[in-house]
């Protein structure tokens, strides 16, 4: 999968506009993100634009960590549409998290599929419990929210509109939709 990246002066832009992970998810992998980030050699600020339904948890955690390690300047996340599931964790990596007025964040418990014996399934459940705690730690650290409340929100699968995302600390600000200004001649042609 190709990730769109470009530079504007000293600012780098990366667009996470697909599912996260490989295989079944068929989207942006941690490796493809790292390769893209490496192309932005001379930038001193990074804008990460997100519109993703989520996907593979470990690719998402690795992408989050890559963004957190990038230390050449500010890291601003822009939630353009949806930051759902593991994409909401990626969003937590920004120094600032700006959500569009019509954007959303969705958090939930991790899930997976398992086959095999009862012991195999118990191991899978224990693994999911560990992933849940890892994700919850990230949310608590970033939002400064109450751990028990955030745990309840994850277990309930919570969808947050922009204002709620800001209020709960999943975004630092809401950006208003902007209507492009049109020249009088252009308005007559519409």
Secondary structure, 3 states (H helix, E strand, C coil): CCCEEEEECCEEEEEECCCECCCCCCCECHHHHHHHHHHCCCCCEEEEEEEECCECHHHHHHHHHHHHHCCCCEEEEEEEEEEECHHHHHHCCCCEEEEECCCEEEECCCCCCCCCCHHHHHHHHHHHHHHHHHHHHHHHHHHCCCHHHHHHHHHHCEEEEHHHHHHCCCCCEEECCCCCCCCHHHHHHC
